[in-house]
Amino acid sequence: MIGRGLGVREQTILADRQEAESLADGLPPLLARARQLAALLSLGVHGRRRSGVGEEFWQYRPAVTGDRLHQIDWRKSARSDEHFLRQMEWQTSQSVTFWIDLSQSMRYRSRKVADSKGDRARLLGLALSVLLSRAGERFGLFDDPEPTKSGETQLVRTGLLLLESGESDYGIPPERELREGSMAVFLSDFLGDWDRLETSLLRTAGQRVNGHLMQILDPSESEFPFDGRRIFESMGGTLRFETLRAAALREDYQKRLEDRQASLRSLADRLGWRVSVHSTADSPLPALLWLYVALETGT
């Protein structure tokens, strides 16, 4: 029996060490996936330039949702099936703080997909951190008491922290003091209590921070393909609902989801932030591109 003959303090230390080693075992696969995803993006988008005054043209990039029409280079776009924007050099380094929702709700995964919502959020957050690390930028997590930093050590620290899980059913961004003019990225399903979510996001925006929201949903949460007798239970087990006619709930459910997404868009518009919706059934690459461009433009 492990721990026999040890005192309480020694057993606690041993348990903490075993937990830490268990977490560390999960980091190499996650970090490898993140590096691979970042490399795929780098094939189509050049690395960030940090010199210059920010007015010199140096490349084209594909347009993504949220870009403005006046930014499109119509001459370049006319020669392709895609729309392209003229990209300028970036002026200054940035500090980026991530809130990656690791609540119980993010553990949900339907049979159609390989990643849970939390797995996809971790992958996107860490892949973006890889890109920021390569560019010498500072990054960190809302849940990390340490300030944002750059470099490989910070990347590994971020990855280890992302292997942990929260205990609450739904996530709410914690309070965090951020530098004025820095950026905040929120990866969540945003299905928790709206008043608390709104209060938290407004608190962050009050620090004059540029924010980017990505709602990550499982395809079954968007499509609601359920029929017949069903028991719906929250991942944390605190909520439970049974119905004999699940299909009859589809219209009301989708209306509530649309209302939540409309609330997110409205809040983002008020704050001058960006918002996007990503399905775990889709490739993570377009979502990473959207996040990359959001950080690049800063608005």
VEXDREN-2710 file (C-alpha; in Angstrom, 1 decimal):
% VEXDREN-2710
k/r/px/py/pz
1/MET/0.0/0.0/0.0
2/ILE/1.4/3.4/-1.1
3/GLY/2.2/5.7/1.8
4/ARG/2.3/3.0/4.6
5/GLY/4.6/4.0/7.4
6/LEU/4.7/7.6/6.3
7/GLY/3.5/10.5/8.4
8/VAL/0.6/12.8/7.3
9/ARG/3.0/15.5/6.0
10/GLU/5.0/12.9/4.0
11/GLN/1.8/11.4/2.6
12/THR/0.6/14.8/1.5
13/ILE/3.9/15.6/-0.2
14/LEU/3.8/12.2/-1.9
15/ALA/0.3/12.7/-3.1
16/ASP/1.1/16.2/-4.4
17/ARG/4.1/14.9/-6.2
18/GLN/2.1/12.1/-7.8
19/GLU/-0.6/14.5/-8.9
20/ALA/2.0/16.9/-10.4
21/GLU/3.7/14.0/-12.3
22/SER/0.3/12.8/-13.6
23/LEU/-0.4/16.3/-14.9
24/ALA/3.0/16.6/-16.4
25/ASP/2.5/13.3/-18.3
26/GLY/-0.4/15.0/-20.2
27/LEU/1.7/18.0/-21.3
28/PRO/3.8/16.6/-24.1
29/PRO/0.8/15.5/-26.3
30/LEU/-1.0/18.8/-25.7
31/LEU/2.1/20.8/-26.4
32/ALA/2.9/18.7/-29.5
33/ARG/-0.6/19.3/-30.9
34/ALA/-0.3/23.0/-30.2
35/ARG/3.1/23.3/-31.9
36/GLN/1.8/21.4/-34.9
37/LEU/-1.3/23.6/-35.2
38/ALA/0.8/26.8/-34.8
39/ALA/3.2/25.5/-37.5
40/LEU/0.2/24.9/-39.9
41/LEU/-0.8/28.5/-39.4
42/SER/2.7/29.8/-39.9
43/LEU/2.8/28.1/-43.3
44/GLY/0.2/30.6/-44.5
45/VAL/0.9/33.6/-42.4
46/HIS/4.4/35.1/-41.9
47/GLY/5.7/35.8/-38.4
48/ARG/5.1/39.1/-36.8
49/ARG/7.5/42.0/-37.6
50/ARG/8.2/44.3/-34.7
51/SER/10.2/47.1/-36.4
52/GLY/9.0/50.0/-38.4
53/VAL/6.2/52.6/-37.8
54/GLY/3.3/50.3/-38.6
55/GLU/2.5/51.8/-42.0
56/GLU/4.8/49.7/-44.3
57/PHE/3.0/47.0/-46.3
58/TRP/4.7/43.6/-46.1
59/GLN/2.2/40.9/-46.9
60/TYR/-1.4/39.8/-47.7
61/ARG/-3.5/37.6/-45.5
62/PRO/-6.9/35.9/-46.0
63/ALA/-9.9/37.9/-44.7
64/VAL/-11.7/36.4/-41.7
65/THR/-15.1/37.1/-40.1
66/GLY/-15.0/40.5/-38.4
67/ASP/-12.7/42.2/-40.9
68/ARG/-14.0/45.5/-42.3
69/LEU/-14.8/45.9/-46.0
70/HIS/-12.5/48.9/-46.4
71/GLN/-9.5/46.7/-45.4
72/ILE/-9.9/44.3/-48.4
73/ASP/-7.5/44.7/-51.3
74/TRP/-10.0/44.2/-54.1
75/ARG/-7.3/44.0/-56.9
76/LYS/-5.6/41.1/-55.1
77/SER/-8.9/39.5/-54.3
78/ALA/-10.1/39.6/-57.9
79/ARG/-7.5/37.1/-58.9
80/SER/-8.6/34.5/-56.4
81/ASP/-11.7/32.9/-54.9
82/GLU/-10.7/34.4/-51.5
83/HIS/-10.7/37.9/-50.1
84/PHE/-7.3/39.3/-49.0
85/LEU/-6.2/42.2/-46.8
86/ARG/-3.0/44.2/-47.0
87/GLN/-1.2/43.6/-43.7
88/MET/1.1/46.2/-42.1
89/GLU/4.0/45.7/-39.7
90/TRP/3.1/45.7/-36.0
91/GLN/4.4/48.6/-34.0
92/THR/4.8/47.4/-30.5
93/SER/4.9/44.2/-28.4
94/GLN/1.7/43.1/-26.6
95/SER/0.8/41.5/-23.4
96/VAL/-1.9/38.9/-23.8
97/THR/-3.8/37.3/-21.0
98/PHE/-6.0/34.2/-21.6
99/TRP/-9.1/33.0/-19.8
100/ILE/-9.5/29.4/-20.8
101/ASP/-12.7/28.0/-19.3
102/LEU/-11.8/24.7/-17.6
103/SER/-15.1/24.3/-15.7
104/GLN/-17.1/21.0/-15.7
105/SER/-19.3/22.2/-18.6
106/MET/-16.2/22.3/-20.9
107/ARG/-15.7/18.5/-20.4
108/TYR/-18.7/17.8/-22.6
109/ARG/-18.1/15.9/-25.8
110/SER/-20.6/14.2/-28.0
111/ARG/-19.9/11.0/-29.9
112/LYS/-19.4/12.8/-33.2
113/VAL/-16.2/14.6/-32.2
114/ALA/-12.7/13.8/-30.9
115/ASP/-12.2/16.9/-28.7
116/SER/-14.2/18.0/-25.7
117/LYS/-14.9/21.8/-25.5
118/GLY/-12.2/22.1/-22.9
119/ASP/-9.7/20.1/-25.0
120/ARG/-10.3/22.4/-27.9
121/ALA/-10.0/25.5/-25.7
122/ARG/-6.7/24.3/-24.3
123/LEU/-5.4/23.5/-27.8
124/LEU/-6.3/26.9/-29.2
125/GLY/-5.0/28.8/-26.2
126/LEU/-1.7/26.9/-26.2
127/ALA/-1.2/27.1/-30.0
128/LEU/-1.7/30.9/-29.8
129/SER/0.8/31.0/-26.9
130/VAL/3.3/29.1/-29.1
131/LEU/2.9/31.9/-31.8
132/LEU/3.2/34.6/-29.1
133/SER/6.3/32.9/-27.7
134/ARG/8.0/32.8/-31.0
135/ALA/7.4/36.5/-31.5
136/GLY/8.8/37.3/-28.1
137/GLU/5.5/38.5/-26.7
138/ARG/4.3/38.3/-23.1
139/PHE/1.4/36.0/-22.3
140/GLY/-0.3/34.3/-19.3
141/LEU/-3.5/33.1/-17.8
142/PHE/-6.2/34.8/-15.8
143/ASP/-5.8/32.0/-13.2
144/ASP/-2.1/32.4/-12.9
145/PRO/-1.0/34.9/-10.1
146/GLU/2.3/35.5/-11.9
147/PRO/2.5/38.4/-14.4
148/THR/2.6/37.7/-18.1
149/LYS/6.0/36.7/-19.4
150/SER/7.6/35.5/-22.7
151/GLY/9.7/32.5/-23.6
152/GLU/9.7/28.7/-23.5
153/THR/9.5/28.5/-19.7
154/GLN/6.3/30.5/-19.7
155/LEU/4.9/28.3/-22.5
156/VAL/5.5/25.1/-20.4
157/ARG/4.1/26.8/-17.3
158/THR/1.0/27.8/-19.2
159/GLY/0.6/24.2/-20.6
160/LEU/0.8/22.7/-17.1
161/LEU/-1.8/25.1/-15.7
162/LEU/-4.1/24.2/-18.6
163/LEU/-4.1/20.5/-17.6
164/GLU/-6.0/21.3/-14.4
165/SER/-9.8/21.3/-14.2
166/GLY/-12.3/23.5/-12.4
167/GLU/-14.9/22.2/-10.0
168/SER/-17.8/24.6/-10.9
169/ASP/-20.5/23.5/-13.4
170/TYR/-19.9/26.7/-15.5
171/GLY/-17.0/29.0/-15.7
172/ILE/-16.8/32.7/-14.8
173/PRO/-13.6/34.7/-15.5
174/PRO/-11.8/35.5/-12.2
175/GLU/-10.8/39.0/-11.2
176/ARG/-7.4/39.9/-12.6
177/GLU/-5.6/43.2/-12.8
178/LEU/-4.4/43.8/-16.4
179/ARG/-2.3/46.4/-17.9
180/GLU/-4.1/49.2/-19.7
181/GLY/-3.9/48.7/-23.5
182/SER/-3.1/45.0/-23.2
183/MET/-5.2/42.2/-24.7
184/ALA/-7.5/39.5/-23.2
185/VAL/-8.7/36.4/-24.9
186/PHE/-11.7/34.5/-23.6
187/LEU/-12.3/30.8/-24.7
188/SER/-15.5/29.4/-23.2
189/ASP/-18.9/28.1/-24.0
190/PHE/-20.3/31.1/-22.2
191/LEU/-23.3/29.1/-21.0
192/GLY/-23.1/30.0/-17.4
193/ASP/-25.1/32.7/-15.5
194/TRP/-25.3/35.6/-17.8
195/ASP/-25.3/38.4/-15.2
196/ARG/-22.1/37.1/-13.6
197/LEU/-20.5/36.7/-17.0
198/GLU/-21.4/40.2/-18.1
199/THR/-20.2/41.6/-14.8
200/SER/-16.9/39.9/-15.1
201/LEU/-16.3/41.0/-18.8
202/LEU/-17.4/44.6/-18.0
203/ARG/-14.9/44.6/-15.1
204/THR/-12.1/43.5/-17.4
205/ALA/-13.1/46.1/-20.1
206/GLY/-13.1/48.8/-17.4
207/GLN/-9.3/48.4/-17.3
208/ARG/-9.2/49.6/-20.9
209/VAL/-8.3/46.2/-22.2
210/ASN/-8.9/45.0/-25.8
211/GLY/-10.9/41.8/-25.6
212/HIS/-11.7/38.9/-27.9
213/LEU/-14.4/36.3/-27.2
214/MET/-14.6/32.8/-28.7
215/GLN/-17.6/30.7/-27.9
216/ILE/-16.7/27.0/-28.2
217/LEU/-19.6/24.6/-28.6
218/ASP/-20.1/20.9/-29.3
219/PRO/-22.1/20.3/-32.5
220/SER/-24.9/18.7/-30.5
221/GLU/-25.3/21.9/-28.5
222/SER/-25.9/23.8/-31.7
223/GLU/-28.0/21.3/-33.5
224/PHE/-29.9/19.7/-30.5
225/PRO/-30.4/16.3/-32.3
226/PHE/-32.1/14.7/-29.4
227/ASP/-35.4/12.8/-29.6
228/GLY/-37.7/10.7/-27.4
229/ARG/-37.0/10.1/-23.8
230/ARG/-33.9/11.8/-22.6
231/ILE/-32.3/12.8/-19.3
232/PHE/-30.2/15.9/-19.5
233/GLU/-27.7/16.4/-16.7
234/SER/-25.0/19.0/-16.2
235/MET/-21.4/17.7/-16.3
236/GLY/-21.0/18.5/-12.6
237/GLY/-24.3/16.7/-11.7
238/THR/-26.0/19.7/-10.1
239/LEU/-28.6/20.1/-12.8
240/ARG/-30.9/17.4/-14.1
241/PHE/-33.9/17.4/-16.4
242/GLU/-35.9/14.5/-17.8
243/THR/-38.3/14.6/-20.7
244/LEU/-40.3/12.1/-22.8
245/ARG/-40.3/14.3/-25.9
246/ALA/-36.8/15.8/-26.4
247/ALA/-37.6/16.9/-29.9
248/ALA/-40.3/19.2/-28.7
249/LEU/-37.7/21.2/-26.8
250/ARG/-35.5/21.9/-29.8
251/GLU/-37.1/25.1/-31.0
252/ASP/-37.2/26.7/-27.5
253/TYR/-33.6/25.5/-26.8
254/GLN/-32.2/26.9/-30.0
255/LYS/-34.0/30.2/-29.4
256/ARG/-32.3/30.5/-26.0
257/LEU/-28.9/29.7/-27.5
258/GLU/-29.5/32.4/-30.2
259/ASP/-30.4/34.8/-27.4
260/ARG/-27.2/34.0/-25.5
261/GLN/-25.2/34.5/-28.7
262/ALA/-27.0/37.8/-29.4
263/SER/-26.2/39.0/-25.9
264/LEU/-22.5/38.2/-26.4
265/ARG/-22.4/40.1/-29.7
266/SER/-24.2/43.0/-28.2
267/LEU/-21.8/43.2/-25.3
268/ALA/-18.8/42.9/-27.6
269/ASP/-20.2/45.7/-29.8
270/ARG/-20.6/48.0/-26.8
271/LEU/-17.1/47.3/-25.7
272/GLY/-15.5/47.4/-29.1
273/TRP/-14.4/43.8/-28.7
274/ARG/-14.6/40.9/-31.2
275/VAL/-16.6/37.7/-30.9
276/SER/-16.7/34.4/-32.8
277/VAL/-18.3/31.0/-32.5
278/HIS/-16.3/27.8/-33.0
279/SER/-17.6/24.2/-33.2
280/THR/-15.5/21.3/-32.0
281/ALA/-16.7/19.5/-35.2
282/ASP/-14.6/21.9/-37.3
283/SER/-10.9/22.1/-37.8
284/PRO/-9.2/24.2/-35.2
285/LEU/-7.1/26.0/-37.8
286/PRO/-9.7/28.6/-38.9
287/ALA/-10.4/29.4/-35.2
288/LEU/-6.7/29.9/-34.5
289/LEU/-6.4/32.1/-37.6
290/TRP/-9.3/34.2/-36.3
291/LEU/-7.6/34.6/-32.9
292/TYR/-4.3/35.4/-34.5
293/VAL/-5.8/38.1/-36.7
294/ALA/-7.8/39.5/-33.8
295/LEU/-4.6/40.0/-31.8
296/GLU/-2.8/41.3/-34.8
297/THR/-5.2/44.1/-35.5
298/GLY/-5.8/44.8/-31.9
299/THR/-9.5/45.6/-32.4
END
